[in-house]
Structures are given as structure tokens and as C-alpha cells.
């Protein structure tokens, strides 16, 4: 029999707010995924906070570099170049301070079958989820 549960996701880079919820999440062993955007603009304190959340057993996933809706990115780059220009930069920035980037949550629910297929070479999942598998590397060379 499956035990019922609830999986929570939090978006963007509101690390201080996320830390305020830590006691509740810890008390209930909540499965939480924090989908971080604009990691390149995060302060050292926010990066430390993300590492603490990760040490709690929570997932810190990549949310994007630009946080734009899907359509402008696809018009600008096309589906072939979109993962490189719209995602790889954010993934690289996310991994730089030691945060794994195995998941990508597309802003504004902009995930489609085509965009998930385009990101498959560099990410395990392109929407919030949990797994203990290692992600492949995401770089222009891997495309």
C-alpha cells in the first residue's frame, strides 16, 4: 500500500522565506524541491542557505537563468538552440557553487513534450520531481 503524502515546490530565490519554513518541513519530513532562478544574482548568504536546505535532504533544482516565458525564448533561439541559450547557462551557474542541477522547472508552466525532449540530453527531469540518479552534463558540446 502506498503511503499518502504531499510534495512541495518553491520557486525563484526566496531563500530567507524558505528558511523560515524549515522547522515545519523538518517536523513533518516534507519532501520539498526548491526551484532556483537567477542563481547568478544570489548573495553568498543565499548560497549558504541553499546548501543548508540541501543538507536537510531537500532538493535544490534549477529554475532557469532568465525566468522568461517559453515563447520569447523559443522565438529568439528556436528549439534547437534554446537548451543551450535558455537553459545551459542557468544550469552551469547553478552547478558552480556545488548545487546539483538534475531537474529543471520551466517558468510559468512552460513545459511541453518538445521542450522536455530538447532538454533530455542534459537533465533527468524538466519539471519538479525527486530521484537519486546522477544527471548528465549540460553544455553546448553535449548537444
Buried (B, 14 or more C-beta within 10 A) or exposed (E): EEEEEEEBBBBBBBBEEBBEBBEEBEEEEBBBBBBBBBBEEBEEEBBEBBBBBBEEEBBBBBBBBBBBEBEEBBEEBEEEBBBBBBBBBBBBBBBEEEBBBBBBBBBEEBBBEEBBEBBEEBBBBBBBBBEEEEBEBBEEEEE
